């Protein structure tokens, strides 16, 4: 009975993770309606022909997407947003108030698409994109006063707001991406080096969504590491989790290739991983990287490690995510990669992404 309860518990936690981390959303946005123009004539004692004094209506409010680094998922973004309406123009030439803008917080690293075309890429905290413009306010009858027409009765209604259907896509803006085939031990490694708690099990595709763990260093620097859903051969043709996986890798500044040392010829995994990355986007496999040989606690792994080091040019760090062997070397090297990235960005005059 206890085993069954534990199994249920694990299933629920994985289901919740799937529900809470949302990396795609379809949103309908409508700008606020403009207020109608006012229609009135000035009236006071001893002033019989006061003339028209209907003011213009207020403009409708926009719907604006705003990047916020506190947001980590699109789960809190609704399916529909509308800007506030403008007010009607009043008498005595009073203009109607403009409608307030509707701000929608989205995570840093959100792509906005319309009909498959990218219309905005929100990469900086505080960056804004006007998703739907509010309608213009109508003209009051005062606007139509002329020498030819001294008492115009004409006024115009407010215009409707712009309406669009947009697709939001989140590319996880982590510093490092864990790249590896299913069951290579990426989730276990993320658990070992950070406070993230992805569900771990012995079958492929336990991870259905990217999990981001933050590695804390003593000088308060934080390095974000993304465990990205398992890649399989043919992922660039959208097999398995395919594009869902590759979309997140694009933003990572450096890559950690996680290989399972216990299988024969582990260097073949590395070649296949690099091929998939390169087939998806040219130059992706040339990002700064380190090769991690996982499961060194198994006897077969030690034999394979020597063979792997002969076959690959990159630095190989052998460790065990399960027992914690040699994690220190990875953490030190991860910090070196991060520091190099920060210096490179600063030398270009750009501000590095801080988590």
N, C-alpha and C positions, 0 to 999 in steps of 0.2 A: 504494500500500500504506500509505504514511504517512497519507494522508487517511482511509483506512478505519479505521486505528487510532485516529485522533483522534475520528472519529464514534462508534466503539465506546466510547471513553473518556467522551465526553459523555453517551451513552445510559446508561452505568452510573452516572455521578454523579447523573443525574436520577432514575434508579430508586432509588438509595440514599436520596436526599432524600425520595422518596415513602415509602420504607419506614421511615426513621428518625423523620420527623415524623408522629406519630399524634395525631389530635385527637378520636378517638372510640374508646371501648372498652366492651365488654359484660363485666361481671364478676359471677361467682357468689360470694357470700360466705356463710360458715357460721360461727356462733359455736362456741366450744369446748364440748364436752360436760361437764356437771357430774359430779363424782366420786360414786360410790355411797356410801351411809351405811355405817358400820362395824357389824359384828355380833359382839360378843364379851362374855364375862362375866369379871368380875374374879376372878383366881385367885392365891392365895398361901398359904403354910403357916398353919395355925390360923385360916383365914378361909374357912369352907366356902361360905357364901352371900354372895359378894362383890358380887353385883348386876351389872346391865348396865353396860358401859363402852365401848360402840362409839361413836366420835366421828362427827360429820357430815362429809360429803364436801366437797371444795373446789369453788368455782364455776368454770365454764368461762371462758376469756378472750374478750374482745370482738375484733372486727375493726374497726380504726379508720383512716379516711382522714385523712392529715395534710398540709396544704398546705406546700410547701417551695419557696422561690424559686430553689434550685439546679436544680430540675427544669424543663425547658422543653417536654417532650412526654410523651404517655401511652405511649410505646413500651416503657418498662420496667415497665409495669403488667401483671401476669399475668391470665389468664382466671379463676383460681380462688384463693380464700384461705380458710383455716380458722384459727380461734383455737385456742390450746392447751387441752388437756383439764384439768379439775380432778382432783386425786388422791383416791383412796378414803379414807374415814375409817378411823382405826386403833384399836387397843385402848388401854386406859388413858385414855379420853376424848380421844385425840389427833384433832384435826381434820385433814382432808386439805388440802394446799396448793392455793391458787387457781391456775388456769391463767394463764399470762402473756398479755397482750394482743398482738395481731398488728398492728403499725403498717405502713400502706401509704403511701409518699410519693407525693403527686400534685402537679402544678404549681399555682402560685397562679393562680386564674381557672378552676378546675375546677367544672363544674356536675354535681351528682349527681341522676339522675332514676330514678324507679321508675314503670313503666307510663306513661311520657310526662309524669308530674308531677314538677316540680322539688322535691326534698326537702332539698337543701343547695346552697349557693353559697359555695365557699371562696375568699374574696377577699383574705385577709390571711395573711402568712407565719406558720406555727405554728398556724393555725386547725385544729380537729379536728372530725370527724363520726363518730359510732359507727354503722358500716354494719351490723353484726350483733352482737346481744348474746349473751354466753355463757350457757349453761344454769345453773340454780341447782343447787347440790350437794344430794345426798340426805341424809335424816336418819338418824343412827345409832340403834341400839336404846336407847341411854341417853336419847334425846329422849322416848321413849314411856313412861318410868318414871312410875308414878302410884301412889296409895294402893291403888287397886283391882288394879293389875297390877304386882307387885313384880319380875317376871322376864320382861319383854317380849322376844319373839323377833323382833318386827316391825322392819324397817328399810326405807328407800325408796331406789330407784335415782336416780342423777343425771338431771336433765332435759337433753334435747338442746338444742343451741344454735339460735338463730334462723337461718333460711335465707332469703336474698333474692337476686334477680337485679337488678342495677343497671346503668344506662347512665351512663358518664362522658363528659362533653363538655368540651373545652377551648376557652375563649374567650381568644385571645391577649391578654394584658394589656400591650399596647404603648402608648406615649404617643401616637404618631402613626400614622395609617393611610394608606397610599398607595392612593387610589381612582382607578380608570381602566379604560377598556375594554382588551381584549387588544391587545397590540402598541403601547400608548401609550408604552412604555419604562420601566415601573415597576421591573423587575428591574435594568435598566442603571443607573437612578438610585440604587437601593439599593446596588449595587456601588460606585458613584462616591462616595457619602457615608459609607459604613461599611465594616467588614471582612467583611460577609456576602458569600458567594459563590454566589448563585443561578445556575442554568444560564440562559444567555441564547441565544435563537435568533430567527430572523426570522419564525417562524410563531406564530399565536395559541395561547394555552393552553400555553405552555412551562411556566409555573408551575402546579403541581397542588396545592401546599400552601402555607400561609403561611410566609414566611421572615421572620425578625426580624433586623434589623441594628441595631447599637448605635453611635450617633454619639458620639465622645469629644471633650469640650471641654477646653481647657487647664486649667480649674479643677477637673478631675476629675469634673464632672457628666456623667452619661451619659443620652442620650435614645434610647429604643428606638423604632425605626420598623418597622412591619410592612408588607411587600409582600404584598398579599392577592390570591388568585387572581382573574383577570380577570372583570369583571362584564359581562353582556350584557343586552340588553333583555329584560324579562320575568323577571329573576332572582328578584324577590320572589314569583313563582309557581313557583319552584324550577326554572327553566330553566337550562341550562348547569351551572355549579357552584353556582348559586343560593344556597340557604340556607347551604351550606358556606362561601360567601364572606361572606354578611351576618352570620352568627353572630359572626365575628371583629371586624367593624367596630364592633359594639355597645360593646365595651370601650375603644375608642380615645378618648382625651380630646380630640384635635383631628385634623382630616382634611386631607390634602394631595391635592387633585384634580389628577391628571396628565392633561393633554390633549395630543393629537398635533396640533401646529400646522401640520403639512404637509397635513392633509386640509381640504377646503372647509368653511366655517362651523364652526370648532372649538367655538363657544359652544353649539352643539346638543348636543355631548357632555356639557357641563356640565349642561344642563337635564335630559338623560336620566338622568345619574348621580344628580342630586338627586331626581328623580322615583322612581327605584328605591329609594333610601334611605328616602324618606318613606313609600312604599307598604309597606315592610317594618316600619318603626317610626316612629311620629309623632315629630317633633322631631329625628330623627337628622341630617337635612340642615341643621339650624340650629346644629350644633356649630361652635366656632371653626375657621376653615379658611383656606387660602390656595390660589390657583389657580396651578398650574405649567404653563407652556407649554413643552413639550419639543420637541426637534429644531429649535432655532433655527438650527442650522448649515445647514439646507436653504433654498434661495432662496425658495420659495413661503411658507415659515413667516414670513418678515419681513413680507410683505404681510398675511398673516392676523393677525399679532400686533396691528397697529394696529386692525383691525376688531374683534378680540376685546376689546381694552381699552375700546372704545366700548360694547360690548354687555353687559359684566358689571360689577357694582358692586364685587365683591371685588378685593383687590390681586392683580395678576398678576405672577408672576416668570417671565421668559423665560430659558431656559437650554438647554444641550445636555449630556445625560448622557454622550454619546459622546465629545465633545471636552473636557468639563469647563468650558465657558464659563459664567460667572456662577453657579457653585455656591456661591460665598462668600455671595452675597446670600441664598440659600435657607438656608444654615446659620445665618446671623445671625438670620433671621426665625424659624426653627425654635426657636432658643434663646429668643427673645422669647415665643413661644407657650408654651413649657415653663415659663418663669419665671412667666408669668401664671397658668398652671394651678397651680403650686406655691403661689403667694400665695393664690389662691382657696381651695384646700383647707385651708391653714393658718388662714385667717380663719374658716373654718367649724369649726375645731377638729379637723379630720381630718388623718391623716398621708398625704401624697401617695405614690403608687407610685414607688419607686426601683428602678432596674434593676440 
